Amino acid sequence: MAIATTNTFEKTFAIDEVIEDAYERIGLQATSGYQLKTARRSLNILFQEWGNRGLHYWEVGNSSFTLATDQSEYIIYRSTGDGTSSTTAIYGAGDILEASYRNASNVDSPLTKIDRSTYQALSNKTATGVPSQYWVQRFIDRVTMTLYLTPSSSQNGHTINYNYVKRIKDVGDFTNVGDVPYRFVPCMIAGLSFYLSQKYNPELSQQMKLYYEDELARALAEDGSSSSTYITPKTYYPGT
């Protein structure tokens, strides 16, 4: 006898369902309009807090921009999202993970990411040539990438291809779904329950926090893709 199944997969839930389940966990039902509004605000804050929890692999994007002669700094992200001051700006982009220089033959050369101190120590920051390093500055309203060496006329029209961290989208309408994969739905609801308990049922806050941290730890451990790791001992030769 065949076992009947729905043959569907619930990737995530509508925001109103997420809020409803979170309130039920702290003992509240039949929520009012303001309670829905404050829960949506808390969920947006939760998503922002996840930005401090490390890299989320579903929020990694790829993009590129074209190099211009004698221009070393390029805007990767603008908070306004209009890109009026830069054709390279991406709305919602965060840090740059890795980048490569791509020539006219579509051949990539990896760039080395350096920090502020290393860039500051460079003696001639206006030196021109094929870029080999980059420095990322993260401001409130923008993220910029500064290249070294500065592209010359021979690199004009070539591109920088890069992977970047995307911000989790805001909740928006209650009929929307959260900008998270199905694996993060349990910790999203548990986290919202913890946030709401601080407002409506503080006695449960510590308990809700433990549930939340446990759910989030499992989701973060499962995030990404597995790959093989090889550890090889270093060989030393006498006299070298």
Secondary structure, DSSP 8 states (H G I E B T S, - for coil): -------------BHHHHHHHHHHHTT--S--HHHHHHHHHHHHHHHHHHTTS---GGGEEEEEEE--TT--EEEEEESS---TT-TT--TTEEEEEEEEEE-TT--EEE-EEE-HHHHHT-S-TT-BSS--EEEEEE-SSEEEEEEESB--GGGTT-EEEEEEEE------STTSB-SS-GGGHHHHHHHHHHHHHHHH-GGGHHHHHHHHHHHHHHHHHH-S-------------TT-
